Amino acid sequence: MERTAEEIIAEVVGGLKHLKGVRVIAAMSGGVDSSVMAALLKEAELDVIGVFLNVWDYSREDVNAHGSCCSLEDSYDARRVADSVGIPFYAMDMREEFRRDVIDPFVADYETGRTPNPCERCNRFVKFGALLKAADQLEAKYVATGHYVQRSDDESGIHLLKGNDAKKDQSYFLATTNREQASRILFPVGGLEKDDTRKLARFYKLPTAEKHESQDICFIPAGDRIAFLKREGASAGFIEGDIVDTQGNRLGRHQGIAHYTLGQRKGLGLPDGPWHVVGLDGVKAIVVVAHPEDAVIREVEVADISWIRKPHTCEAVTAKVRYQMQPAACVVSETGDALHIQFHEPQKPTAPGQVAAFYAGDELLGGGIVSRIL
């Protein structure tokens, strides 16, 4: 039987009642998820302060024309929601930090043949880094977000779990969050289905109740990655070179490795296909391709490891090295400062620069950044 809005609210608020009166920063993006998050915190009688992060140039024509989580409209929507819910609201200028920690590494990765994950870097360096500092300045104990992730605390500490809505689960993007950061983050909508979130937005009459979701990278709302990279001055990624197979046989030419991503199979224009991109060499300007049966990975190396909870001895661990991948059984071993993942079954390609997330069942243990495909 479908639950009413009142029943859903009672369940969420019941889980927050022990925090009544505690000050919390609500990270507001201007979207429906963070809007409902703020409303639920207010309903639970927490001391809520809404904060919006200005990370990009809102005056740019492509942002205003296509919309994104960096548009001026989103800033206005976040403020309107805060007014509707009845909480104070602040906007923080994070353009310099976003440039340094997200934009510049994004461009550099495409220049060298890596495939960046800007959402992960934004969460790790900008959103949580900046918001937790703001929380300290405002004497707030927690930061709350609209991520579809669940938190469960017990005597052993904090545990982060996949979101209840399998289609919306965003735990993968929090894999590089460290334990200290995770201990101060709340996820009020993590136990909801997306349809329930929309239902609550309508119940609260929030201005964002019917707002659509953007699927683009926030700073490339038009979706034209190549135009963005050229505008940002990328050059090495547009040097012409050869397309070769895994044996080094020359199959064709390309206009720059920035045009390709690992696993790509469309737009290659090669004979005797299908082909998949399995390697990008930024030094030699080479694109490596393979037929589907050979376009798989079995082992990867992961660096920059962060643990929310380290796995127990002999605990079964799964890993995912792409957002759309299901966590797969693997053996994880230490190799110096990095981890070595050996999957039990071959997996579709990933790329250096992507996140590797580790799980024990539905619990997110932590993760790192793929450094090498072995």
Disulfide bonds with the S-S distance in Angstrom:
none
